[in-house]
C-alpha cells in the first residue's frame, strides 16, 4: 500500500469583500510516488496543445481557444486511479458572521482548511500538504493547522502529517489542476453561465461524476467529494 499522499490545496473567491457570492476551498490528492508522473503528464499535455512550459493553468484562463486542452486535462484527472479531489463549498458568504465567533476572516480561512482536510486523512498513511501561498505571515497558522489535524487523528508524535507548507502554484502542475477543479465548482456555485467554454468544462465534470455539483456526496467518496455548507442546519453537511 502506498504510504505517502500529497495533498494540494487552493481556493476561489475566499476574500470577504470581493463581491462574490460563493467561496470554495479544494484539495487535490495524489500518491506521492505518482506525483512526478502526473506533473510530467500535465507538462506533456501543454506541449501537445502548443502551450508554453511556463503557461500557468488557471480557471480564469479557460477560453474557447484552449478548450481542447482543458477537456483533455480534466479527462486525464478522471481517468487516473491515483488522483482524487475534495471541495468544501460556502454557497452564500453573506451568511458568515465572524464577529459572532470571535474570529477574523483569516482565522476562518484556516478553520475551513481543517474541515476540508480532515476527511482525507487516514491514520494508515502519511501526508505532505501543500497550500498555495497566501501571504508571507502565515507560517504560524500552518503550524496551528498541522497541530489541529494531528490532534484530531491522535497523532501526538506528528508522524501522520509529515509536512505542511506553502508553495507557489505556478511551479506545480497538480496545484494548477486543483485550481481548475475548484474554479469549476465555484463557477457553478455562483450560478454563472456567460462563458461557453467554462460551461463546457462544468458540464464535463457533471457528466464524468454524475453530480449536480450543488449537493453533497457521501463522506466516503474518494474521486470527487463535495461538502456543501448550509446555514439552516447549524453546521457542515458531511464535513
C-alpha positions, 0 to 999 in steps of 0.5 A: 500500500502506498504510504505517502499522499500529497495533498494540494490545496487552493481556493476561489473567491475566499476574500470577504469583500470581493463581491462574490457570492460563493467561496470554495476551498479544494484539495487535490490528492495524489500518491506521492510516488505518482506525483512526478508522473502526473506533473510530467503528464500535465507538462506533456499535455501543454506541449501537445496543445502548443502551450508554453512550459511556463503557461500557468493553468488557471480557471480564469484562463479557460477560453474557447481557444484552449478548450481542447486542452482543458477537456483533455486535462480534466479527462486525464484527472478522471481517468487516473486511479491515483488522483482524487479531489475534495471541495468544501463549498460556502454557497452564500458568504453573506451568511458568515458572521465572524464577529459572532465567533470571535474570529477574523476572516483569516482565522476562518480561512484556516478553520475551513482548511481543517474541515476540508482536510480532515476527511482525507486523512487516514491514520494508515498513511502519511501526508505532505500538504501543500497550500498555495501561498497566501501571504508571507505571515502565515507560517504560524497558522500552518503550524496551528493547522498541522497541530489541529489535524494531528490532534484530531487523528491522535497523532501526538508524535506528528508522524501522520502529517509529515509536512505542511507548507506553502508553495507557489502554484505556478511551479506545480502542475497538480496545484494548477489542476486543483485550481481548475477543479475548484474554479469549476465548482465555484463557477457553478456555485455562483450560478454563472453561465456567460462563458461557453467554454467554462460551461463546457468544462462544468458540464464535463465534470457533471457528466464524468461524476454524475453530480449536480455539483450543488449537493453533497456526496457521501463522506466516503467518496474518494474521486470527487467529494463535495461538502456543501455548507448550509446555514439552516442546519447549524453546521457542515453537511458531511464535513 
